[in-house]
Amino acid sequence: MIGIFDSGSGGLTVLKALRQAFPHRDFLYFGDHARAPYGSRDAKEVAAFTQQAIEFLLDQGCRLIVIACNTAAAVALRPLQQGWLLRHAPQARVLGVHVPLVETITGQDWAIKTPASTPPHRKSRSIAIFATPRTVASRAFVLEISQRAPEITVFQQACPGLADAIEAHRPDADIQSLVDGYVAGLIAQKGAAAIDSAALACTHYPFAIDQFRKALPRTVEIFTQPHMVATALEGYLARHPEMDISGSGHLRLLTSGDPKKLNGLASRLPPDLRQFTHQNLPEISA
């Protein structure tokens, strides 16, 4: 069984793509809606909540887990992989949603942490990262991109409140107003000509891709993560057949919040991605 973890409903965009790519795999999705949003929390809280969610999914029988929250992955993935996971679940694997995006932008495999001797041809010479305040503060994308492709200029734009507004299923006009403000702020600082691509580095943001398309110059290429993650997971399972666990296409959706309050955003998803069950997690002090 493959576990998918997100702070809320954004990871459902990733789950949808994974279900399309792997219709016969079993998936368990856990959304920590009760403690969302993670993007405005401090790093210590995010790390503690993420580790607790990973422990829960492992206890449920997930040997392969995708952290489908950029904030959680940016803050907690490496510490989990290099510390806790090695000690407590060495046979399991935890992957981060931000990894395929970095690979796509740089043209470099995640395992390679130095620039290519002959840099691959890239259309993007500069990229705007739109993300939560905590993801921006982590500088994960800046660091991971710059060490693999230092010739790419990375601009970051924090989008406070955007994931919350999407999660709350606010009207499209409200979302457009927020996106317009973030894009205008970045362009005012850097200039429209300085940006040739943009990455929506929060899994909630694909729900607002139409608003980003309207706000950004038409020449800007927009990267989103869901299908990148599905393609990357196909490659990962081909390289690691021992982790390729067949199933029957079973799906469970769990939330730490109130399932009745998730209907708004879920209405934009297929019916099989709307049926959540409540799951308590013990309170922890970060």
C-alpha atoms as an extended CHARMM CRD file, in Angstrom:
* protein
*
       286  EXT
         1         1  MET       CA              0.0000000000        0.0000000000        0.0000000000  PROA      1               0.0000000000
         2         2  ILE       CA              1.2280000000        3.4770000000       -0.9030000000  PROA      2               0.0000000000
         3         3  GLY       CA              0.6830000000        6.2230000000        1.6460000000  PROA      3               0.0000000000
         4         4  ILE       CA              0.0420000000        9.8390000000        0.6670000000  PROA      4               0.0000000000
         5         5  PHE       CA              0.3650000000       12.5790000000        3.2770000000  PROA      5               0.0000000000
         6         6  ASP       CA             -0.6370000000       16.2220000000        3.0460000000  PROA      6               0.0000000000
         7         7  SER       CA             -1.4900000000       18.9440000000        5.5160000000  PROA      7               0.0000000000
         8         8  GLY       CA             -4.9270000000       19.1960000000        3.9140000000  PROA      8               0.0000000000
         9         9  SER       CA             -6.5830000000       18.5650000000        0.5560000000  PROA      9               0.0000000000
        10        10  GLY       CA             -3.8550000000       19.7930000000       -1.7970000000  PROA      10              0.0000000000
        11        11  GLY       CA             -2.3110000000       16.3420000000       -1.9610000000  PROA      11              0.0000000000
        12        12  LEU       CA             -5.4940000000       15.0850000000       -3.5930000000  PROA      12              0.0000000000
        13        13  THR       CA             -4.2140000000       16.6320000000       -6.8300000000  PROA      13              0.0000000000
        14        14  VAL       CA             -1.2230000000       14.3060000000       -6.5470000000  PROA      14              0.0000000000
        15        15  LEU       CA             -3.3580000000       11.3380000000       -5.5100000000  PROA      15              0.0000000000
        16        16  LYS       CA             -5.6080000000       11.8400000000       -8.5410000000  PROA      16              0.0000000000
        17        17  ALA       CA             -2.5970000000       11.6700000000      -10.8780000000  PROA      17              0.0000000000
        18        18  LEU       CA             -1.1840000000        8.6390000000       -9.0610000000  PROA      18              0.0000000000
        19        19  ARG       CA             -4.4950000000        6.7850000000       -9.2550000000  PROA      19              0.0000000000
        20        20  GLN       CA             -4.6020000000        7.4060000000      -12.9910000000  PROA      20              0.0000000000
        21        21  ALA       CA             -1.0390000000        6.1200000000      -13.3870000000  PROA      21              0.0000000000
        22        22  PHE       CA             -1.4210000000        3.1730000000      -10.9770000000  PROA      22              0.0000000000
        23        23  PRO       CA             -5.0780000000        2.0520000000      -11.0780000000  PROA      23              0.0000000000
        24        24  HSD       CA             -4.3000000000       -1.3160000000       -9.4900000000  PROA      24              0.0000000000
        25        25  ARG       CA             -2.2750000000       -0.0380000000       -6.5230000000  PROA      25              0.0000000000
        26        26  ASP       CA             -3.7700000000        0.4440000000       -3.0720000000  PROA      26              0.0000000000
        27        27  PHE       CA             -3.5610000000        3.9630000000       -1.6210000000  PROA      27              0.0000000000
        28        28  LEU       CA             -4.0650000000        5.4020000000        1.8500000000  PROA      28              0.0000000000
        29        29  TYR       CA             -4.3760000000        9.1940000000        2.0060000000  PROA      29              0.0000000000
        30        30  PHE       CA             -4.0580000000       11.1120000000        5.2540000000  PROA      30              0.0000000000
        31        31  GLY       CA             -4.8420000000       14.8210000000        5.3760000000  PROA      31              0.0000000000
        32        32  ASP       CA             -3.9840000000       16.6460000000        8.5940000000  PROA      32              0.0000000000
        33        33  HSD       CA             -6.8160000000       19.1400000000        8.1430000000  PROA      33              0.0000000000
        34        34  ALA       CA             -7.1880000000       19.7140000000       11.8890000000  PROA      34              0.0000000000
        35        35  ARG       CA             -3.7270000000       21.2990000000       12.0600000000  PROA      35              0.0000000000
        36        36  ALA       CA             -3.6450000000       22.9210000000        8.6290000000  PROA      36              0.0000000000
        37        37  PRO       CA             -2.2550000000       25.1300000000        7.2840000000  PROA      37              0.0000000000
        38        38  TYR       CA              1.3620000000       24.0620000000        7.7060000000  PROA      38              0.0000000000
        39        39  GLY       CA              2.6290000000       26.9270000000        5.5690000000  PROA      39              0.0000000000
        40        40  SER       CA              2.3030000000       29.4720000000        8.3660000000  PROA      40              0.0000000000
        41        41  ARG       CA              3.7080000000       27.2310000000       11.1350000000  PROA      41              0.0000000000
        42        42  ASP       CA              7.2920000000       27.1970000000       12.3320000000  PROA      42              0.0000000000
        43        43  ALA       CA              9.7050000000       24.5390000000       11.1150000000  PROA      43              0.0000000000
        44        44  LYS       CA              9.7810000000       22.6440000000       14.4080000000  PROA      44              0.0000000000
        45        45  GLU       CA              6.0130000000       22.1600000000       14.3800000000  PROA      45              0.0000000000
        46        46  VAL       CA              5.9910000000       21.1010000000       10.7360000000  PROA      46              0.0000000000
        47        47  ALA       CA              8.7420000000       18.5380000000       11.3550000000  PROA      47              0.0000000000
        48        48  ALA       CA              6.9820000000       17.0840000000       14.3980000000  PROA      48              0.0000000000
        49        49  PHE       CA              3.5820000000       16.8450000000       12.7010000000  PROA      49              0.0000000000
        50        50  THR       CA              5.1120000000       15.3020000000        9.5780000000  PROA      50              0.0000000000
        51        51  GLN       CA              6.9940000000       12.6390000000       11.5190000000  PROA      51              0.0000000000
        52        52  GLN       CA              3.8240000000       11.7530000000       13.4160000000  PROA      52              0.0000000000
        53        53  ALA       CA              1.8780000000       11.3730000000       10.1660000000  PROA      53              0.0000000000
        54        54  ILE       CA              4.6080000000        9.1980000000        8.6580000000  PROA      54              0.0000000000
        55        55  GLU       CA              4.6160000000        6.9800000000       11.7540000000  PROA      55              0.0000000000
        56        56  PHE       CA              0.8430000000        6.6180000000       11.4670000000  PROA      56              0.0000000000
        57        57  LEU       CA              0.9890000000        5.6110000000        7.7930000000  PROA      57              0.0000000000
        58        58  LEU       CA              3.7520000000        3.1000000000        8.5100000000  PROA      58              0.0000000000
        59        59  ASP       CA              1.6250000000        1.6060000000       11.2850000000  PROA      59              0.0000000000
        60        60  GLN       CA             -1.2000000000        1.2420000000        8.7530000000  PROA      60              0.0000000000
        61        61  GLY       CA              1.0230000000       -0.9000000000        6.5280000000  PROA      61              0.0000000000
        62        62  CYS       CA              2.3910000000        1.6440000000        4.0400000000  PROA      62              0.0000000000
        63        63  ARG       CA              5.9210000000        0.7290000000        2.9600000000  PROA      63              0.0000000000
        64        64  LEU       CA              6.1670000000        3.5570000000        0.4530000000  PROA      64              0.0000000000
        65        65  ILE       CA              4.9960000000        7.0580000000        1.4060000000  PROA      65              0.0000000000
        66        66  VAL       CA              4.8090000000       10.2430000000       -0.6360000000  PROA      66              0.0000000000
        67        67  ILE       CA              4.8560000000       13.5200000000        1.2870000000  PROA      67              0.0000000000
        68        68  ALA       CA              2.4640000000       15.4500000000       -0.9650000000  PROA      68              0.0000000000
        69        69  CYS       CA              2.9290000000       18.7300000000        0.9100000000  PROA      69              0.0000000000
        70        70  ASN       CA              5.8000000000       20.9300000000       -0.2350000000  PROA      70              0.0000000000
        71        71  THR       CA              6.1000000000       22.6070000000        3.1500000000  PROA      71              0.0000000000
        72        72  ALA       CA              6.3630000000       19.2800000000        4.9720000000  PROA      72              0.0000000000
        73        73  ALA       CA              8.7550000000       17.8570000000        2.3730000000  PROA      73              0.0000000000
        74        74  ALA       CA             10.9730000000       20.9470000000        2.3070000000  PROA      74              0.0000000000
        75        75  VAL       CA             11.2790000000       21.0140000000        6.0900000000  PROA      75              0.0000000000
        76        76  ALA       CA             11.2050000000       17.3540000000        7.1020000000  PROA      76              0.0000000000
        77        77  LEU       CA             12.1430000000       15.0060000000        4.2470000000  PROA      77              0.0000000000
        78        78  ARG       CA             15.9280000000       14.9590000000        4.6330000000  PROA      78              0.0000000000
        79        79  PRO       CA             15.8980000000       14.7080000000        8.4580000000  PROA      79              0.0000000000
        80        80  LEU       CA             13.4160000000       11.8260000000        8.1960000000  PROA      80              0.0000000000
        81        81  GLN       CA             15.3740000000        9.9940000000        5.5050000000  PROA      81              0.0000000000
        82        82  GLN       CA             18.7530000000       10.4800000000        7.1590000000  PROA      82              0.0000000000
        83        83  GLY       CA             17.7200000000        9.9650000000       10.7690000000  PROA      83              0.0000000000
        84        84  TRP       CA             14.4260000000        8.6820000000       12.1220000000  PROA      84              0.0000000000
        85        85  LEU       CA             13.5590000000        6.4170000000        9.1800000000  PROA      85              0.0000000000
        86        86  LEU       CA             16.9310000000        4.6500000000        9.2280000000  PROA      86              0.0000000000
        87        87  ARG       CA             16.5080000000        3.8500000000       12.9130000000  PROA      87              0.0000000000
        88        88  HSD       CA             12.8280000000        2.9360000000       13.0190000000  PROA      88              0.0000000000
        89        89  ALA       CA             11.7430000000        1.7610000000        9.5450000000  PROA      89              0.0000000000
        90        90  PRO       CA             14.8020000000        1.0420000000        7.3820000000  PROA      90              0.0000000000
        91        91  GLN       CA             12.8030000000       -1.0570000000        4.8970000000  PROA      91              0.0000000000
        92        92  ALA       CA             10.3250000000        1.7480000000        4.1950000000  PROA      92              0.0000000000
        93        93  ARG       CA             10.7890000000        4.6390000000        1.7970000000  PROA      93              0.0000000000
        94        94  VAL       CA              9.5350000000        8.2100000000        2.1110000000  PROA      94              0.0000000000
        95        95  LEU       CA              9.5960000000       10.4190000000       -0.9900000000  PROA      95              0.0000000000
        96        96  GLY       CA              9.0140000000       14.1610000000       -1.3040000000  PROA      96              0.0000000000
        97        97  VAL       CA              6.7030000000       15.8960000000       -3.7520000000  PROA      97              0.0000000000
        98        98  HSD       CA              9.2720000000       18.6270000000       -4.3990000000  PROA      98              0.0000000000
        99        99  VAL       CA             11.8950000000       16.2380000000       -5.7850000000  PROA      99              0.0000000000
       100       100  PRO       CA             10.4190000000       15.7130000000       -9.3080000000  PROA      100             0.0000000000
       101       101  LEU       CA              9.9310000000       19.4700000000       -9.6650000000  PROA      101             0.0000000000
       102       102  VAL       CA             13.5990000000       20.1390000000       -8.8890000000  PROA      102             0.0000000000
       103       103  GLU       CA             14.6090000000       17.3840000000      -11.3390000000  PROA      103             0.0000000000
       104       104  THR       CA             12.3940000000       18.8640000000      -14.0660000000  PROA      104             0.0000000000
       105       105  ILE       CA             13.6680000000       22.4040000000      -13.5800000000  PROA      105             0.0000000000
       106       106  THR       CA             17.3490000000       21.4510000000      -13.4600000000  PROA      106             0.0000000000
       107       107  GLY       CA             17.4100000000       18.4640000000      -15.8060000000  PROA      107             0.0000000000
       108       108  GLN       CA             19.4140000000       16.6480000000      -13.1370000000  PROA      108             0.0000000000
       109       109  ASP       CA             18.6250000000       13.4890000000      -11.1920000000  PROA      109             0.0000000000
       110       110  TRP       CA             17.9760000000       14.1060000000       -7.4810000000  PROA      110             0.0000000000
       111       111  ALA       CA             20.9300000000       11.9070000000       -6.5410000000  PROA      111             0.0000000000
       112       112  ILE       CA             23.2620000000       14.2670000000       -8.4130000000  PROA      112             0.0000000000
       113       113  LYS       CA             24.0280000000       17.2920000000       -6.2880000000  PROA      113             0.0000000000
       114       114  THR       CA             26.5850000000       19.0230000000       -8.5020000000  PROA      114             0.0000000000
       115       115  PRO       CA             26.2460000000       20.8630000000      -11.8100000000  PROA      115             0.0000000000
       116       116  ALA       CA             26.5370000000       18.8150000000      -14.9880000000  PROA      116             0.0000000000
       117       117  SER       CA             29.9040000000       19.1190000000      -16.7580000000  PROA      117             0.0000000000
       118       118  THR       CA             27.8990000000       19.9310000000      -19.8810000000  PROA      118             0.0000000000
       119       119  PRO       CA             24.6790000000       21.6190000000      -18.7450000000  PROA      119             0.0000000000
       120       120  PRO       CA             21.6080000000       20.2350000000      -20.5490000000  PROA      120             0.0000000000
       121       121  HSD       CA             19.6660000000       22.5630000000      -22.8160000000  PROA      121             0.0000000000
       122       122  ARG       CA             16.9390000000       24.2710000000      -20.8220000000  PROA      122             0.0000000000
       123       123  LYS       CA             14.2200000000       26.6220000000      -21.8920000000  PROA      123             0.0000000000
       124       124  SER       CA             14.1360000000       28.0880000000      -18.3840000000  PROA      124             0.0000000000
       125       125  ARG       CA             16.8960000000       30.4410000000      -17.3360000000  PROA      125             0.0000000000
       126       126  SER       CA             14.8930000000       31.9280000000      -14.5110000000  PROA      126             0.0000000000
       127       127  ILE       CA             12.0280000000       30.5560000000      -12.4940000000  PROA      127             0.0000000000
       128       128  ALA       CA              9.5600000000       32.0300000000      -10.0360000000  PROA      128             0.0000000000
       129       129  ILE       CA              8.6620000000       29.7220000000       -7.1550000000  PROA      129             0.0000000000
       130       130  PHE       CA              5.1890000000       30.4270000000       -5.7640000000  PROA      130             0.0000000000
       131       131  ALA       CA              4.8830000000       28.6900000000       -2.3960000000  PROA      131             0.0000000000
       132       132  THR       CA              3.7760000000       28.9850000000        1.2200000000  PROA      132             0.0000000000
       133       133  PRO       CA              5.7020000000       31.2680000000        3.5900000000  PROA      133             0.0000000000
       134       134  ARG       CA              7.2970000000       28.2740000000        5.3570000000  PROA      134             0.0000000000
       135       135  THR       CA              8.4410000000       26.6740000000        2.0960000000  PROA      135             0.0000000000
       136       136  VAL       CA              9.9440000000       29.9850000000        1.0020000000  PROA      136             0.0000000000
       137       137  ALA       CA             11.6440000000       30.4430000000        4.3830000000  PROA      137             0.0000000000
       138       138  SER       CA             13.1910000000       26.9680000000        4.1230000000  PROA      138             0.0000000000
       139       139  ARG       CA             14.9270000000       28.0220000000        0.8670000000  PROA      139             0.0000000000
       140       140  ALA       CA             14.7370000000       24.3600000000       -0.1470000000  PROA      140             0.0000000000
       141       141  PHE       CA             14.0280000000       25.0900000000       -3.8090000000  PROA      141             0.0000000000
       142       142  VAL       CA             16.7130000000       27.7810000000       -4.0180000000  PROA      142             0.0000000000
       143       143  LEU       CA             19.3310000000       25.4800000000       -2.5110000000  PROA      143             0.0000000000
       144       144  GLU       CA             18.3780000000       22.3250000000       -4.4200000000  PROA      144             0.0000000000
       145       145  ILE       CA             18.1690000000       24.0960000000       -7.7840000000  PROA      145             0.0000000000
       146       146  SER       CA             21.3060000000       26.2140000000       -7.3550000000  PROA      146             0.0000000000
       147       147  GLN       CA             23.5800000000       23.3020000000       -6.4670000000  PROA      147             0.0000000000
       148       148  ARG       CA             22.4910000000       21.3740000000       -9.5740000000  PROA      148             0.0000000000
       149       149  ALA       CA             22.0200000000       24.2640000000      -12.0120000000  PROA      149             0.0000000000
       150       150  PRO       CA             23.6530000000       27.4520000000      -10.7040000000  PROA      150             0.0000000000
       151       151  GLU       CA             23.0010000000       29.2070000000      -14.0140000000  PROA      151             0.0000000000
       152       152  ILE       CA             19.2420000000       29.2290000000      -13.2950000000  PROA      152             0.0000000000
       153       153  THR       CA             18.0480000000       32.3040000000      -11.4110000000  PROA      153             0.0000000000
       154       154  VAL       CA             15.4640000000       31.4250000000       -8.7610000000  PROA      154             0.0000000000
       155       155  PHE       CA             12.9470000000       33.9690000000       -7.4930000000  PROA      155             0.0000000000
       156       156  GLN       CA             10.6930000000       33.1110000000       -4.5720000000  PROA      156             0.0000000000
       157       157  GLN       CA              7.2500000000       34.5420000000       -3.8750000000  PROA      157             0.0000000000
       158       158  ALA       CA              5.4610000000       33.6500000000       -0.6500000000  PROA      158             0.0000000000
       159       159  CYS       CA              1.6820000000       33.3870000000       -1.0190000000  PROA      159             0.0000000000
       160       160  PRO       CA              0.2860000000       33.7380000000        2.5250000000  PROA      160             0.0000000000
       161       161  GLY       CA             -3.3340000000       32.7000000000        2.7800000000  PROA      161             0.0000000000
       162       162  LEU       CA             -3.6400000000       31.2390000000       -0.7120000000  PROA      162             0.0000000000
       163       163  ALA       CA             -3.6760000000       27.5750000000        0.3120000000  PROA      163             0.0000000000
       164       164  ASP       CA             -6.1730000000       28.4330000000        3.0710000000  PROA      164             0.0000000000
       165       165  ALA       CA             -8.4500000000       30.2110000000        0.5980000000  PROA      165             0.0000000000
       166       166  ILE       CA             -8.2900000000       27.2840000000       -1.8220000000  PROA      166             0.0000000000
       167       167  GLU       CA             -8.9290000000       24.8070000000        0.9980000000  PROA      167             0.0000000000
       168       168  ALA       CA            -11.9480000000       26.8660000000        2.0870000000  PROA      168             0.0000000000
       169       169  HSD       CA            -13.2340000000       26.8340000000       -1.5210000000  PROA      169             0.0000000000
       170       170  ARG       CA            -13.4120000000       30.6100000000       -1.6760000000  PROA      170             0.0000000000
       171       171  PRO       CA            -14.9620000000       32.1290000000       -4.8390000000  PROA      171             0.0000000000
       172       172  ASP       CA            -12.7890000000       32.2180000000       -7.9500000000  PROA      172             0.0000000000
       173       173  ALA       CA            -12.7650000000       36.0250000000       -7.8600000000  PROA      173             0.0000000000
       174       174  ASP       CA            -11.2470000000       35.9790000000       -4.3680000000  PROA      174             0.0000000000
       175       175  ILE       CA             -8.5630000000       33.5180000000       -5.4680000000  PROA      175             0.0000000000
       176       176  GLN       CA             -7.8430000000       35.6630000000       -8.5340000000  PROA      176             0.0000000000
       177       177  SER       CA             -7.4060000000       38.7400000000       -6.3620000000  PROA      177             0.0000000000
       178       178  LEU       CA             -4.8790000000       36.9470000000       -4.1540000000  PROA      178             0.0000000000
       179       179  VAL       CA             -2.9340000000       35.5150000000       -7.0960000000  PROA      179             0.0000000000
       180       180  ASP       CA             -2.9180000000       38.8670000000       -8.9030000000  PROA      180             0.0000000000
       181       181  GLY       CA             -1.3930000000       40.4710000000       -5.8180000000  PROA      181             0.0000000000
       182       182  TYR       CA              1.3800000000       37.8910000000       -5.4670000000  PROA      182             0.0000000000
       183       183  VAL       CA              2.2810000000       37.9840000000       -9.1570000000  PROA      183             0.0000000000
       184       184  ALA       CA              2.1980000000       41.7840000000       -9.2800000000  PROA      184             0.0000000000
       185       185  GLY       CA              4.4360000000       41.9690000000       -6.2220000000  PROA      185             0.0000000000
       186       186  LEU       CA              7.0340000000       39.7020000000       -7.7940000000  PROA      186             0.0000000000
       187       187  ILE       CA              6.9570000000       41.4560000000      -11.1680000000  PROA      187             0.0000000000
       188       188  ALA       CA              7.2510000000       44.8580000000       -9.4880000000  PROA      188             0.0000000000
       189       189  GLN       CA             10.5010000000       43.6890000000       -7.8970000000  PROA      189             0.0000000000
       190       190  LYS       CA             12.0180000000       41.6580000000      -10.7360000000  PROA      190             0.0000000000
       191       191  GLY       CA             10.3000000000       42.8250000000      -13.9030000000  PROA      191             0.0000000000
       192       192  ALA       CA              8.1830000000       40.6720000000      -16.2100000000  PROA      192             0.0000000000
       193       193  ALA       CA             11.0580000000       40.1130000000      -18.6330000000  PROA      193             0.0000000000
       194       194  ALA       CA             13.1690000000       38.5260000000      -15.8900000000  PROA      194             0.0000000000
       195       195  ILE       CA             10.8250000000       35.5490000000      -15.4540000000  PROA      195             0.0000000000
       196       196  ASP       CA             10.4750000000       32.8820000000      -18.1320000000  PROA      196             0.0000000000
       197       197  SER       CA              8.9170000000       30.0890000000      -16.0510000000  PROA      197             0.0000000000
       198       198  ALA       CA              6.9760000000       29.6310000000      -12.8330000000  PROA      198             0.0000000000
       199       199  ALA       CA              6.4590000000       26.7040000000      -10.4780000000  PROA      199             0.0000000000
       200       200  LEU       CA              3.3380000000       26.2580000000       -8.3760000000  PROA      200             0.0000000000
       201       201  ALA       CA              5.2030000000       24.7530000000       -5.4250000000  PROA      201             0.0000000000
       202       202  CYS       CA              2.2110000000       23.9200000000       -3.2630000000  PROA      202             0.0000000000
       203       203  THR       CA             -0.0910000000       21.0520000000       -4.1470000000  PROA      203             0.0000000000
       204       204  HSD       CA             -3.1250000000       23.2630000000       -3.4670000000  PROA      204             0.0000000000
       205       205  TYR       CA             -2.1120000000       25.6680000000       -6.2120000000  PROA      205             0.0000000000
       206       206  PRO       CA             -3.0870000000       23.5060000000       -9.2260000000  PROA      206             0.0000000000
       207       207  PHE       CA             -6.6690000000       24.2570000000       -8.1540000000  PROA      207             0.0000000000
       208       208  ALA       CA             -5.7990000000       27.8970000000       -8.9970000000  PROA      208             0.0000000000
       209       209  ILE       CA             -3.8690000000       27.3170000000      -12.2150000000  PROA      209             0.0000000000
       210       210  ASP       CA             -6.4110000000       29.2920000000      -14.2620000000  PROA      210             0.0000000000
       211       211  GLN       CA             -5.8840000000       32.2780000000      -11.9770000000  PROA      211             0.0000000000
       212       212  PHE       CA             -2.1030000000       32.0070000000      -12.3300000000  PROA      212             0.0000000000
       213       213  ARG       CA             -2.4330000000       31.7900000000      -16.1210000000  PROA      213             0.0000000000
       214       214  LYS       CA             -4.4450000000       35.0070000000      -16.1370000000  PROA      214             0.0000000000
       215       215  ALA       CA             -2.0180000000       36.8110000000      -13.8290000000  PROA      215             0.0000000000
       216       216  LEU       CA              1.3090000000       35.7580000000      -15.3510000000  PROA      216             0.0000000000
       217       217  PRO       CA              2.6210000000       36.9520000000      -18.7320000000  PROA      217             0.0000000000
       218       218  ARG       CA              1.5840000000       34.6000000000      -21.5300000000  PROA      218             0.0000000000
       219       219  THR       CA              5.2020000000       33.7700000000      -22.3030000000  PROA      219             0.0000000000
       220       220  VAL       CA              5.7780000000       32.2390000000      -18.8540000000  PROA      220             0.0000000000
       221       221  GLU       CA              5.7590000000       28.4350000000      -18.7350000000  PROA      221             0.0000000000
       222       222  ILE       CA              3.9450000000       27.1210000000      -15.6460000000  PROA      222             0.0000000000
       223       223  PHE       CA              5.0610000000       23.9290000000      -13.8940000000  PROA      223             0.0000000000
       224       224  THR       CA              2.6810000000       21.9590000000      -11.6690000000  PROA      224             0.0000000000
       225       225  GLN       CA              3.5360000000       18.8550000000       -9.7140000000  PROA      225             0.0000000000
       226       226  PRO       CA              0.8430000000       16.1330000000       -9.8520000000  PROA      226             0.0000000000
       227       227  HSD       CA              1.7710000000       14.4470000000      -13.1480000000  PROA      227             0.0000000000
       228       228  MET       CA              5.4790000000       15.0310000000      -12.5210000000  PROA      228             0.0000000000
       229       229  VAL       CA              5.1380000000       13.0220000000       -9.3100000000  PROA      229             0.0000000000
       230       230  ALA       CA              3.2850000000       10.2070000000      -11.0800000000  PROA      230             0.0000000000
       231       231  THR       CA              5.9450000000       10.0020000000      -13.8000000000  PROA      231             0.0000000000
       232       232  ALA       CA              8.7350000000       10.0820000000      -11.2220000000  PROA      232             0.0000000000
       233       233  LEU       CA              7.0930000000        7.3340000000       -9.1800000000  PROA      233             0.0000000000
       234       234  GLU       CA              6.8190000000        5.1430000000      -12.2740000000  PROA      234             0.0000000000
       235       235  GLY       CA             10.5570000000        5.5230000000      -12.7460000000  PROA      235             0.0000000000
       236       236  TYR       CA             11.2620000000        4.9110000000       -9.0730000000  PROA      236             0.0000000000
       237       237  LEU       CA              9.2450000000        1.6850000000       -9.0020000000  PROA      237             0.0000000000
       238       238  ALA       CA             10.9670000000        0.4860000000      -12.1780000000  PROA      238             0.0000000000
       239       239  ARG       CA             14.3270000000        0.9860000000      -10.4410000000  PROA      239             0.0000000000
       240       240  HSD       CA             13.1070000000       -0.4840000000       -7.1430000000  PROA      240             0.0000000000
       241       241  PRO       CA             10.7950000000       -3.4060000000       -7.9850000000  PROA      241             0.0000000000
       242       242  GLU       CA             10.9460000000       -4.5750000000       -4.3680000000  PROA      242             0.0000000000
       243       243  MET       CA              8.8330000000       -1.5010000000       -3.4790000000  PROA      243             0.0000000000
       244       244  ASP       CA              6.2980000000       -2.0920000000       -6.2640000000  PROA      244             0.0000000000
       245       245  ILE       CA              3.4660000000       -3.5250000000       -4.1940000000  PROA      245             0.0000000000
       246       246  SER       CA              0.5780000000       -4.7680000000       -6.3060000000  PROA      246             0.0000000000
       247       247  GLY       CA             -2.9560000000       -4.3520000000       -5.0450000000  PROA      247             0.0000000000
       248       248  SER       CA             -6.5820000000       -4.2340000000       -6.0690000000  PROA      248             0.0000000000
       249       249  GLY       CA             -7.0840000000       -0.4940000000       -6.5240000000  PROA      249             0.0000000000
       250       250  HSD       CA             -8.3930000000        0.0020000000       -2.9840000000  PROA      250             0.0000000000
       251       251  LEU       CA             -8.4950000000        3.5660000000       -1.6300000000  PROA      251             0.0000000000
       252       252  ARG       CA             -8.9220000000        4.9520000000        1.8940000000  PROA      252             0.0000000000
       253       253  LEU       CA             -9.1440000000        8.6660000000        2.6700000000  PROA      253             0.0000000000
       254       254  LEU       CA             -8.5220000000        9.7650000000        6.2550000000  PROA      254             0.0000000000
       255       255  THR       CA             -8.5700000000       13.2080000000        7.8390000000  PROA      255             0.0000000000
       256       256  SER       CA             -7.7170000000       14.5280000000       11.2750000000  PROA      256             0.0000000000
       257       257  GLY       CA            -10.4590000000       17.1140000000       10.7490000000  PROA      257             0.0000000000
       258       258  ASP       CA            -14.2060000000       16.9950000000       10.2160000000  PROA      258             0.0000000000
       259       259  PRO       CA            -15.0790000000       15.0940000000        7.0070000000  PROA      259             0.0000000000
       260       260  LYS       CA            -18.2970000000       17.1070000000        6.6410000000  PROA      260             0.0000000000
       261       261  LYS       CA            -16.2820000000       20.3050000000        6.2160000000  PROA      261             0.0000000000
       262       262  LEU       CA            -14.3020000000       18.9730000000        3.2580000000  PROA      262             0.0000000000
       263       263  ASN       CA            -17.1360000000       18.9130000000        0.7580000000  PROA      263             0.0000000000
       264       264  GLY       CA            -16.4050000000       22.2920000000       -0.8760000000  PROA      264             0.0000000000
       265       265  LEU       CA            -12.9930000000       21.6780000000       -2.3980000000  PROA      265             0.0000000000
       266       266  ALA       CA            -13.7180000000       17.9710000000       -2.8100000000  PROA      266             0.0000000000
       267       267  SER       CA            -16.5980000000       18.8410000000       -5.1410000000  PROA      267             0.0000000000
       268       268  ARG       CA            -13.9580000000       19.6770000000       -7.7710000000  PROA      268             0.0000000000
       269       269  LEU       CA            -12.5710000000       16.1390000000       -7.6130000000  PROA      269             0.0000000000
       270       270  PRO       CA            -13.8540000000       12.7380000000       -8.7780000000  PROA      270             0.0000000000
       271       271  PRO       CA            -16.4000000000       11.0990000000       -6.4270000000  PROA      271             0.0000000000
       272       272  ASP       CA            -13.9020000000        8.4800000000       -5.2430000000  PROA      272             0.0000000000
       273       273  LEU       CA            -11.6900000000       11.2520000000       -3.8020000000  PROA      273             0.0000000000
       274       274  ARG       CA            -14.4040000000       12.7620000000       -1.6090000000  PROA      274             0.0000000000
       275       275  GLN       CA            -15.2420000000       10.0650000000        0.9390000000  PROA      275             0.0000000000
       276       276  PHE       CA            -13.1740000000       10.8980000000        4.0220000000  PROA      276             0.0000000000
       277       277  THR       CA            -13.2490000000        9.2090000000        7.4240000000  PROA      277             0.0000000000
       278       278  HSD       CA            -12.1010000000       10.9300000000       10.6060000000  PROA      278             0.0000000000
       279       279  GLN       CA             -8.8470000000        9.7270000000       12.1620000000  PROA      279             0.0000000000
       280       280  ASN       CA             -7.6070000000       10.9720000000       15.5290000000  PROA      280             0.0000000000
       281       281  LEU       CA             -3.9180000000       11.5770000000       16.1060000000  PROA      281             0.0000000000
       282       282  PRO       CA             -2.5620000000       12.1580000000       19.6190000000  PROA      282             0.0000000000
       283       283  GLU       CA             -1.7510000000       15.7490000000       20.4560000000  PROA      283             0.0000000000
       284       284  ILE       CA              1.9580000000       16.4570000000       20.4710000000  PROA      284             0.0000000000
       285       285  SER       CA              3.9980000000       19.4210000000       21.5610000000  PROA      285             0.0000000000
       286       286  ALA       CA              6.3770000000       20.4400000000       18.8180000000  PROA      286             0.0000000000
